[in-house]
Amino acid sequence: MDTKKEICYIGKKITKAGLVTACDGNISVRCADGSILITPSQKPKGEVRKKDILRVSLTGHVLEGNGKPSSETSMHIQIYSKRPDVKAIVHAHPITATALSVAAIPFPSDLVTEGELVLGHVPTIPYALPGSMELATAAAVSMLQANVGLLERHGAIALGESLTEALYRMETLETVAKMYRDALLFASLREDEAPHSEEKEIWSSPILF
């Protein structure tokens, strides 16, 4: 599968998985010559075609393609510049994981084995205006020692040596976030039921006269 076709495929995958809606998110791949292939601005990721994908330089200049590259191009460029090992980036808006950052709850990477092994430490990148250089710089610094990060009130980013690896990390992030949400819910239900359980024990005890 050629790289542009793979980007389109990943766009469909994250859309089908509910990790993005409308024109959310962006996907990029670092090419052998140092340039970056990235999805266009204002285009639903599930509808991106090969002809829509742009090639940009590490200085942000469009080298190939028509239209405007993603508004988060600077964030991708800054991360690639500081992480030579990274070959692909997926930025999405996973609902549950993003909700954790809205609630100011640190991501529990070590909650389950999958999170600890696949994700590692997941930092929360402080809020900055989407598309700004402030956000790009903050993301690049935060991701120096991490492969997955939450953008406060603005989704998440997953890095990888391939698009597939970045996708798997994004999927795992949302899965672990859902497990954490459900665990908290079930724990609260147990707490609510605790008095009733004690009451049952009292009434089921032998009555002594």
PLY file of the C-alpha trace (Angstrom):
ply
format ascii 1.0
element vertex 209
property float x
property float y
property float z
element edge 208
property int vertex1
property int vertex2
end_header
0.00 0.00 0.00
1.48 3.37 -0.96
1.72 6.03 1.75
-1.07 8.30 0.53
-3.42 5.36 0.21
-2.51 4.27 3.74
-3.28 7.74 5.10
-6.73 7.54 3.48
-7.22 4.08 4.99
-6.29 5.29 8.50
-8.66 8.25 8.03
-11.51 5.84 7.39
-10.48 3.68 10.36
-10.49 6.51 12.91
-13.79 7.81 11.54
-15.46 4.40 11.74
-14.11 3.93 15.27
-15.66 7.23 16.37
-12.29 8.76 17.16
-13.09 11.79 14.99
-16.23 13.54 13.76
-16.82 16.15 11.07
-13.42 17.64 10.12
-11.67 16.69 13.38
-8.13 15.38 13.53
-5.20 15.07 11.18
-2.79 12.40 9.99
0.79 12.69 8.77
3.75 10.60 7.66
7.41 11.57 7.46
8.90 10.72 4.05
12.42 9.47 3.35
13.44 12.87 1.96
12.39 14.62 5.19
9.20 16.11 3.83
5.80 15.36 5.40
2.60 14.04 3.86
-0.38 15.45 5.76
-4.15 15.55 5.50
-5.84 18.75 4.31
-7.65 21.31 6.39
-11.46 21.23 6.60
-11.87 17.77 5.14
-13.52 14.87 7.02
-10.86 12.22 7.55
-13.13 9.48 6.27
-13.50 11.32 2.97
-9.85 12.15 2.29
-8.60 10.92 -1.10
-5.03 10.56 -2.37
-5.35 13.75 -4.42
-6.26 15.72 -1.27
-3.08 14.91 0.65
-0.39 17.56 0.68
3.37 17.33 0.94
5.02 20.01 3.08
8.59 20.81 4.07
9.84 20.95 7.66
9.50 24.72 7.37
5.82 24.38 6.52
5.97 25.22 2.81
3.62 23.28 0.54
5.72 21.28 -1.90
2.95 19.30 -3.55
-0.83 19.38 -3.66
-3.63 21.91 -3.78
-5.49 23.48 -0.92
-4.42 24.13 2.63
-2.65 21.59 4.87
-4.07 20.80 8.32
-4.22 23.69 10.76
-2.12 21.53 13.10
0.74 21.16 10.60
3.06 23.14 12.88
2.46 20.64 15.71
3.39 17.72 13.47
6.50 19.53 12.21
7.67 20.41 15.72
7.26 16.83 16.91
9.08 15.38 13.89
11.89 17.89 14.39
12.47 16.76 17.98
11.72 13.05 17.49
13.75 11.62 14.57
12.48 8.14 15.47
8.86 9.08 14.77
7.60 8.35 11.26
3.84 8.87 11.68
1.42 10.93 13.78
-2.32 10.55 14.31
-4.25 13.34 16.00
-7.84 12.48 16.89
-10.57 13.48 19.33
-11.35 10.30 21.30
-14.36 11.19 23.43
-13.62 9.36 26.68
-9.90 10.09 26.76
-10.55 13.76 26.00
-13.17 13.88 28.75
-10.47 12.93 31.25
-8.46 16.00 30.29
-11.60 18.18 30.52
-12.12 16.84 34.05
-8.41 17.45 34.81
-7.89 13.76 35.60
-4.40 12.37 34.81
-4.50 9.46 32.39
-4.08 6.13 34.25
-1.64 4.40 31.90
-0.91 1.62 34.38
-4.58 0.76 34.96
-4.31 -2.37 32.82
-1.45 -4.24 31.18
-2.38 -3.01 27.70
-2.06 0.58 28.78
1.26 0.10 30.49
2.83 -1.85 27.63
1.30 -0.14 24.58
0.99 3.43 25.81
3.54 4.04 28.52
3.32 7.40 30.27
0.61 9.61 28.78
1.21 13.30 29.58
-1.49 15.94 29.42
-0.32 18.83 27.28
-1.51 22.19 28.70
-4.23 23.92 26.72
-3.20 26.33 24.00
-5.15 27.66 21.03
-5.52 24.91 18.39
-3.21 25.52 15.45
-0.99 27.90 17.40
2.78 27.73 17.65
2.33 27.71 21.43
0.49 24.40 21.18
3.00 23.01 18.67
5.93 23.81 20.96
4.22 22.51 24.09
3.27 19.26 22.34
6.79 18.69 21.01
8.34 19.22 24.45
5.80 16.99 26.20
6.26 14.21 23.64
10.04 14.01 23.97
9.67 11.02 26.29
6.18 9.84 25.34
4.43 8.26 22.37
0.87 9.18 23.30
-0.37 12.42 24.79
-3.62 14.12 25.71
-4.13 17.64 24.45
-6.03 19.38 27.23
-9.63 19.88 26.02
-8.48 19.11 22.48
-8.15 15.40 21.83
-5.01 13.31 21.69
-1.92 12.57 19.62
-0.29 9.21 19.00
3.15 8.73 17.49
4.66 5.68 15.85
7.30 4.22 13.60
4.38 3.53 11.25
0.82 4.71 10.80
-0.44 1.35 12.02
1.49 1.68 15.27
0.19 5.21 15.81
-3.36 4.02 15.13
-3.08 1.12 17.56
-1.83 3.47 20.25
-4.76 5.84 19.68
-7.24 2.95 19.82
-5.65 1.63 23.02
-5.75 5.09 24.60
-9.52 5.32 24.14
-10.08 1.71 25.24
-8.16 2.22 28.48
-10.01 5.49 29.09
-13.33 3.65 28.74
-12.15 0.94 31.15
-11.22 3.61 33.67
-14.58 5.36 33.28
-16.48 2.09 33.75
-14.31 1.08 36.71
-15.12 4.38 38.43
-18.80 3.89 37.65
-18.88 0.35 39.02
-16.93 1.41 42.11
-19.48 4.15 42.79
-22.32 1.65 42.42
-20.68 -0.62 44.99
-20.39 2.28 47.38
-24.07 3.16 46.86
-25.10 -0.44 47.52
-22.94 -0.91 50.61
-25.57 0.28 53.17
-28.23 -1.92 51.55
-25.94 -4.93 51.81
-25.45 -4.30 55.52
-29.18 -3.89 55.95
-29.79 -7.27 54.28
-27.29 -8.88 56.63
-29.12 -7.44 59.65
-32.54 -8.65 58.53
-31.25 -12.07 57.55
-29.63 -12.63 60.95
-31.38 -14.95 63.43
-33.73 -13.10 65.76
-32.93 -13.85 69.38
-35.68 -13.51 72.00
0 1
1 2
2 3
3 4
4 5
5 6
6 7
7 8
8 9
9 10
10 11
11 12
12 13
13 14
14 15
15 16
16 17
17 18
18 19
19 20
20 21
21 22
22 23
23 24
24 25
25 26
26 27
27 28
28 29
29 30
30 31
31 32
32 33
33 34
34 35
35 36
36 37
37 38
38 39
39 40
40 41
41 42
42 43
43 44
44 45
45 46
46 47
47 48
48 49
49 50
50 51
51 52
52 53
53 54
54 55
55 56
56 57
57 58
58 59
59 60
60 61
61 62
62 63
63 64
64 65
65 66
66 67
67 68
68 69
69 70
70 71
71 72
72 73
73 74
74 75
75 76
76 77
77 78
78 79
79 80
80 81
81 82
82 83
83 84
84 85
85 86
86 87
87 88
88 89
89 90
90 91
91 92
92 93
93 94
94 95
95 96
96 97
97 98
98 99
99 100
100 101
101 102
102 103
103 104
104 105
105 106
106 107
107 108
108 109
109 110
110 111
111 112
112 113
113 114
114 115
115 116
116 117
117 118
118 119
119 120
120 121
121 122
122 123
123 124
124 125
125 126
126 127
127 128
128 129
129 130
130 131
131 132
132 133
133 134
134 135
135 136
136 137
137 138
138 139
139 140
140 141
141 142
142 143
143 144
144 145
145 146
146 147
147 148
148 149
149 150
150 151
151 152
152 153
153 154
154 155
155 156
156 157
157 158
158 159
159 160
160 161
161 162
162 163
163 164
164 165
165 166
166 167
167 168
168 169
169 170
170 171
171 172
172 173
173 174
174 175
175 176
176 177
177 178
178 179
179 180
180 181
181 182
182 183
183 184
184 185
185 186
186 187
187 188
188 189
189 190
190 191
191 192
192 193
193 194
194 195
195 196
196 197
197 198
198 199
199 200
200 201
201 202
202 203
203 204
204 205
205 206
206 207
207 208
